């Protein structure tokens, strides 16, 4: 039997599996030395994991690893189906439903497990996404396209530009809503970028991701995508947002403003929260009901989209911490910084040790902006002496703008103007709802 028939298995486990006649897809019964019995389908294992476990897919859909050292008996009791992905046929198109374009860029929502390494890898196209969630056919006429197939950590300003241009194209083609599937790790950066690049949207543009891949029983991929498409098709709003789970249950999908949202947990399905603001809308997966927050911009097909999709990477986000090395600021200046966002403590503070480097940069007409690393709340640099001194130096506070949005906005602003004073003026003007003069007390 070839090693490929037992992909990922090595050493003594490989020898035992060969001896029993097992192969990937075989139904295996393992009896432990204590008498426990495990039955499941033998599946490939990660080549990068320890070599002492056999991996079975149980009837409940979960995968378990069983130590060879615990195993008294290994026998093949049947043949199952070797794990593979089969794309379902596309559901029939229902004429008369709203047209929603799905643009795939990659991420967990468009991924499945690579059993060779055990990692999740981009695998599904946008068309696959539509076909594996047949509920979409009763919500909208889906037009699916693949633009990129990237992990979100690889997505940057050039991808933002490409997405903005693709959205503009789909709107020109008559889409009544646009959904962009995207990895969750940097999804909020992209949402902010598109919020600035797409001005005067006539329809909603919603980014959606998944915290757990589609082959896991607890996957949120289908429910998030269903909610995003429903909101894009039917919600009376017109702006960039992020659609993800409200909480741990499969009940409500929330839409968050693209400049006011942040990923706040590594793995929970409700990782995305609106910061210093209320969510835009909610979609009930059980009833199909949509509820909108007051003041959300409404759809208007007559509204003219203004596309300004250029970004300049000569903008820096620098996080202050105790023991900060001031040469980081000097290095950013030497690298050609056209603006710097400081992520300070509390109300907007950094150590006095940074003052000389900040002064030198300001003399070179490189504007500095202050945000807070506390996530919620707003900077107020008039409370303590340190904040007042920074204001006197010329550091500009950014009210209640979150740091990730601030750096994306700065990259966009410095691509629009070369004037330092104009950069400051644009950073202090709310362009896509990214800042307010008063922060909601109840927002948390």
Beta strands, then each sheet from edge to edge (+ up, - down):
strand 1: 26-32
strand 2: 37-42
strand 3: 53-57
strand 4: 63-67
strand 5: 71-79
strand 6: 99-104
strand 7: 111-114
strand 8: 119-122
strand 9: 141-146
strand 10: 177-181
strand 11: 198-199
strand 12: 205-208
strand 13: 240-245
strand 14: 252-257
strand 15: 261-263
strand 16: 272-274
strand 17: 281-284
strand 18: 290-292
strand 19: 306-307
strand 20: 316-319
strand 21: 339-344
strand 22: 367-372
strand 23: 396-397
sheet 1: 4+ 3- 2+ 1- 5+
sheet 2: 9+ 6+ 10+ 12+ 13+ 14- 17+ 18-
sheet 3: 7+ 8-
sheet 4: 11+ 19-
sheet 5: 15+ 16-
sheet 6: 20+ 21+ 22+ 23+
end
